[in-house]
Amino acid sequence: MKPYPLAQIECPYAAILVATIGELMYVPVRQTYLAEIVRAEARSSYMAVNGLVMQGAKAFGALGISVGAVLPSSAMAALYFLIGMAGLVLTRVVLIRYGREKSGDAHPGQASVEA
């Protein structure tokens, strides 16, 4: 018996089925969340830019292959780590701003007046 049966699917149709089900669960949730965190007047612009995310990911992936041919594996690992940390920090910033806007608190840089 294979140690990781799901990682070594021999039937490509089963792999496509799993990927399709995952995408069907992920995309509506992501679009709903995006629609909630954006102001109504900017919603269409945000959705259009969000449509470019996959194209950007493809470009970064191709760039990563080219850079990986030049840099040693330790440098590539450090680069991936830094990109991951930047993604976490940016996600945290967005969630903090979203929480402030939703609760009605002052935005960063604005002084709050308390009586």
N, C-alpha and C positions, 0 to 999 in steps of 0.2 A: 504494500500500500504506500502511496506517495505521502510524504510528510505534510504537504500543504496542498490539499486537493483543489481549493478555490483559486490558488495562485497558478495552477498548471492546468487550466481547462483545455481539454483537447478538442472540444467542439467550439468552433468560432461563433456559431449561432448563439450558444449559451452565453458567451462573453459579451456579445452585442446586446443580448436581452438584459443582462445585468447592468450594462452601461446605460441602456435606454431607460430602464426603470429608475436608476439613480438620477439621470438628467430630468426625467418627468417629475421627480420629487423636489429637485433642487431649484430649477428655473422659476417656477411660480412663486416660491417662497422668496427668492432673491428679488424678483421684480416687485412683489408686494412690499418688501422692506424698503426698497429704493423709493417707491412711490410714497411711502409714509415719511421718510426722512427729508424729502425735498419739498420746498415751497411749491404751491400749486402753479404759480406763474413760471417757474423754471423747470417743471417736471418733464416736458417734452425734450428740452435740451439735455437734461441729465440722462434720460433714457437713450437718446441718440449717442451721446458720448459713451454710455455703458455698452452700447452695441460694438464699440471699437475695442473693448477689453480683450476679446479673443484674438483680434488681429495684432494687438500689442504683445500678447503672450506668445504668439507664433514668432514675432520678430525677435523678442528676447530669447526664445528658445534657439533660434537659428544663430543668434549672436553668441549664446552660451556655448554652442558646439564649436564655433570658430575660435573663441577665446580659450576654450578648454584644450584645443590643439596646441596652444602656445604656452599656457600657464601650467605649472605643476599641479598635481591633484590637491595638495594642501592649500594652495592659493585659491583654487576653485571652491574648495570646501569653505574657506573663510569668506569668499565672495557670496556664496549661497547663504551662509549664516547671516551676513550683514544685510542682504536683501530681505531675508525673512524677518529679521529684527526691525528693519525699517517698515515692513508691512504691518507688523504688530503695533508699532508705535503710531503709525498713521491710523490704523483701525481704532486704537484707543482714543486718539484725538477726536475722531469723528463721533464715536459713541459718547464721549464726554460732552461735546457740543450739542449733540442731539438730545441728551438728557437735560441740559440746561435750557434749551429752547422749549422742550416739552413741559418742563416744570415752571417756566416763566422766570427763571433766575436771570441775572445780568450776564451779558456776553463777556468773554474775555476782553479786557481793556476798558470795559465800562465800569464806572463806579456805581455801587449800589447804595441807595439812600435808605437808611434805617432810622425810624423815629424813636 
